[in-house]
Amino acid sequence: MDLHFRKTQSLNPAIIDSLFQLWNAEYPEIIAHQNTSELEEYLLTFKNAVHRLAFNSDAELVAWCCGFEREDLPWFAMIIDRQYQGLGLGSKFLSELKKDYAILNGWAIDQDSYLRADGSVYPSPLAFYQKNDFRISQRRGPKESPISIVHILWP
């Protein structure tokens, strides 16, 4: 599989649009963004963000990972197109993040009960994160979260 990688601190409008489409296709529909402006507002909450992008041979965005600061702690977010899952791309992104941060915080959906926009089930990524040495620290998802999420932590 021929992938092209890029690391950047800012995203241009075309990438934001591609990320919007990737987000809304892969994450549960209940947390979909209504438009690119809404996604941009969300991304602005990330301090000192460093985005890692993967593009296929057709220059389509197939994966996004971002390391950032929130509440003076390092956090990350990641989305991988389901056609590219299981190929080591997520583990590669996490390995790169682990080089940049001494600890990593994240949120992970802990149930297989949410549906994507196309009606398919969004599988919980917890087993993947545990395979990559993350642990479930506690169940303290934000009260305003419309989905059940758990805090994951590395190391």
C-alpha positions as CSV (number, residue, x, y, z in Angstrom):
1,M,0.0,0.0,0.0
2,D,1.5,3.3,-1.1
3,L,0.8,6.0,1.5
4,H,2.3,9.5,1.8
5,F,2.7,11.0,5.2
6,R,2.8,14.6,6.3
7,K,3.3,16.3,9.6
8,T,2.0,19.9,10.1
9,Q,0.9,22.4,12.7
10,S,-1.8,23.9,10.5
11,L,-4.5,22.5,8.2
12,N,-5.5,24.2,5.0
13,P,-9.2,24.4,4.0
14,A,-8.9,21.4,1.6
15,I,-7.5,19.2,4.4
16,I,-10.1,20.5,6.9
17,D,-12.8,19.5,4.3
18,S,-11.2,16.0,3.9
19,L,-10.9,15.6,7.7
20,F,-14.6,16.6,8.1
21,Q,-15.6,13.9,5.6
22,L,-13.3,11.3,7.3
23,W,-14.6,12.2,10.7
24,N,-18.3,12.0,9.7
25,A,-17.7,8.7,7.8
26,E,-15.8,6.9,10.5
27,Y,-17.0,8.1,13.9
28,P,-20.5,7.4,15.2
29,E,-23.1,9.6,13.6
30,I,-24.1,11.0,17.0
31,I,-20.8,12.9,17.2
32,A,-20.7,14.0,13.6
33,H,-19.9,17.7,12.8
34,Q,-22.6,19.6,11.0
35,N,-20.1,21.5,8.9
36,T,-16.4,22.3,8.5
37,S,-16.7,25.4,10.6
38,E,-17.9,23.4,13.5
39,L,-14.9,21.0,13.1
40,E,-12.6,24.0,12.8
41,E,-13.9,25.4,16.1
42,Y,-13.3,22.0,17.8
43,L,-9.7,21.9,16.5
44,L,-9.1,25.4,17.8
45,T,-9.5,23.9,21.3
46,F,-6.3,22.0,20.7
47,K,-3.2,23.9,22.0
48,N,0.1,23.4,20.3
49,A,-1.5,20.9,17.9
50,V,0.7,18.8,15.6
51,H,-1.2,16.9,12.9
52,R,0.0,13.8,11.3
53,L,-1.8,13.0,8.0
54,A,-1.7,9.9,5.7
55,F,-2.8,10.1,2.1
56,N,-3.3,7.3,-0.4
57,S,-1.9,7.2,-3.9
58,D,-4.9,9.3,-5.1
59,A,-4.0,12.0,-2.6
60,E,-7.1,11.3,-0.5
61,L,-6.8,11.7,3.3
62,V,-7.1,8.3,4.8
63,A,-5.9,8.9,8.3
64,W,-5.4,11.8,10.8
65,C,-3.7,11.8,14.2
66,C,-3.1,14.9,16.3
67,G,-1.0,15.4,19.4
68,F,-2.0,18.5,21.4
69,E,-2.3,20.0,24.9
70,R,-5.4,20.3,27.0
71,E,-5.4,21.3,30.6
72,D,-1.6,21.4,30.5
73,L,-1.5,17.7,29.6
74,P,-0.6,15.9,26.3
75,W,-3.6,14.5,24.5
76,F,-4.2,12.8,21.2
77,A,-7.0,12.1,18.7
78,M,-7.0,9.8,15.8
79,I,-9.2,8.7,12.9
80,I,-8.3,6.0,10.3
81,D,-10.5,5.2,7.3
82,R,-11.9,1.7,7.9
83,Q,-10.3,0.5,4.6
84,Y,-6.9,1.2,6.1
85,Q,-7.4,-0.2,9.6
86,G,-5.6,-3.3,10.5
87,L,-2.5,-2.4,8.5
88,G,-0.4,-1.0,11.3
89,L,-1.1,2.7,10.5
90,G,-2.7,3.4,13.9
91,S,0.2,1.8,15.7
92,K,2.7,3.8,13.6
93,F,1.0,7.0,14.5
94,L,1.0,6.1,18.2
95,S,4.7,5.2,18.0
96,E,5.4,8.6,16.6
97,L,3.4,10.3,19.3
98,K,5.2,8.3,22.0
99,K,8.5,9.7,20.8
100,D,7.2,13.3,21.2
101,Y,5.4,12.9,24.6
102,A,6.2,11.2,27.9
103,I,2.5,10.5,28.5
104,L,-0.6,10.5,26.3
105,N,-4.2,11.0,27.3
106,G,-7.1,10.2,25.1
107,W,-10.8,9.3,25.0
108,A,-12.1,6.1,23.6
109,I,-15.6,4.9,22.9
110,D,-16.1,1.8,25.1
111,Q,-19.2,0.2,23.5
112,D,-20.0,-1.3,20.1
113,S,-23.5,0.1,20.2
114,Y,-23.1,3.3,18.1
115,L,-23.8,3.5,14.4
116,R,-21.9,5.4,11.7
117,A,-23.7,7.6,9.2
118,D,-23.9,4.7,6.8
119,G,-25.6,2.5,9.4
120,S,-22.6,0.3,10.1
121,V,-21.5,-0.4,13.7
122,Y,-18.6,1.7,15.1
123,P,-16.4,-0.9,16.8
124,S,-14.9,0.3,20.1
125,P,-11.1,0.8,19.7
126,L,-10.3,-0.2,23.3
127,A,-8.6,-3.5,22.4
128,F,-6.5,-1.7,19.9
129,Y,-5.3,0.9,22.4
130,Q,-4.7,-1.8,25.0
131,K,-2.6,-3.7,22.5
132,N,-0.6,-0.5,22.1
133,D,0.1,-0.2,25.9
134,F,-2.6,2.2,26.8
135,R,-4.6,1.5,30.0
136,I,-8.1,2.5,30.9
137,S,-7.5,5.0,33.8
138,Q,-11.1,5.8,34.8
139,R,-14.6,6.4,33.5
140,R,-14.8,10.1,33.5
141,G,-16.1,11.2,30.2
142,P,-17.4,14.7,30.1
143,K,-20.9,15.1,31.3
144,E,-22.0,16.7,28.1
145,S,-20.7,13.8,26.0
146,P,-23.5,12.2,24.0
147,I,-21.6,8.9,24.0
148,S,-20.0,6.6,26.5
149,I,-16.3,7.2,26.6
150,V,-13.4,6.2,28.8
151,H,-10.2,8.0,29.6
152,I,-7.1,6.1,28.2
153,L,-3.6,6.7,29.3
154,W,-0.1,5.8,28.2
155,P,2.2,4.6,29.8
